[in-house]
Amino acid sequence: MTTSSASASLLATYQRAAADAAHKQGLIQTVAKKGPAAIKAAVDTAAKAEKRRATWAKKLAAMGISIPD
């Protein structure tokens, strides 16, 4: 795997993780009507997704690839 294809692969993985994190954040509003247990579960899931996104962003930054916010 060449450096450019590795970078492209990491960037694609980051973009999927970012989209997943944004989706999970939106789910918090959806489950708000279902009570505190559902909200807690959605918040925990969103936090894990955000952590995955941050991990991929850190890996890309280590390679010198800037991430648009």
N, C-alpha and C positions, 0 to 999 in steps of 0.2 A: 504494500500500500504506500503510495507516494505521500509526501507531506501535504500537497494540496488536496488530495482526496481524503486524507485523514482529517484535515481541517474542515473540509466540506461536510464530512460525516459528523464530526463533533458539533459543527454549527447546526446541522439539521437536528441532531439529538437535543441540543439546547433549545431550538425553536419549538420542538414538540413538548419539552418539559415546561417551557414558558407558557405555551397554550394550555397545557394541563393545569398549571398553577392558576391561571386566570379563570379557567372553567370551574375549578374547585372553589375559588373565592366567590363566584357567582352562585354556587350551590348553597352557600351559607344563607343568602337572602331567601332562597326557595324553601329551605327547611325551617326557617324562623317561626313559621306558624305551627310547627309540629312539636314544639316544646324544647326545654333545656337539654335533654339528653341528645336529641337530634342535632341541635346547634353545636353542642360540644363535639360530637362525632364529626360533623362537617368542618369545624374549626381545626380539629386535629388532623384530618385528612388534608385540608388546605395547607397547613403548616408543613406537613411532610412533602407535599408537592413543591412548595416554595423552597424548601431545603434542597431538593433535587435540582431545581432550576439554578439555585445559587452555586451548587457544586459544579455544574456544567459551565456556568459563567466563569468560575474561578479557573477551571481547566483551560478554557479558551483564553483567558487573560494571561495565563502562564505561557501560552504559545504566542502571545503578542497579538491576538485577535480582539479587536474592540467590539463590544456588544452595544447595538443601538437600544436605547430604553424605550 
